[in-house]
Amino acid sequence: MSESKKLASLIIDELGGPTKVARLLNITPQAISRWKTYGIPKLNLRFLKLAFPNLKAWKEAKINGWL
């Protein structure tokens, strides 16, 4: 699994799943689920980093050199 897919899975899980993330971004849960296959679009990734700077996923990504 690529780093972007791993990061997407970590973020989605930490925020409560595809449905909750979809509500935060006002998009469909299916679009969020696609992130696990294709990675998070850059604009959404930037928003999530600003909106949720204290996620454990960011720390893990930094440790592993994913960002």
C-alpha positions, 0 to 999 in steps of 0.5 A: 500500500502506498504512503498516500493510501496509508495516510488516507486510511489513518485519517479516515479512521481517526476522524470516525469513518467515511460518513463522518469525514464526508459530512465535514467536507460536504461530499459523499461517503463514496468519495471519501472511500475512494481516498483509500484507493487513490489517496486524498486530493491535495486540496482536501489534504490541506484543509484537513491539516489546517482543520485537524492539526493534532491528528495522530496520523500527521505525526505518523506521516512525519515520522515515516516521511509521507509528507 
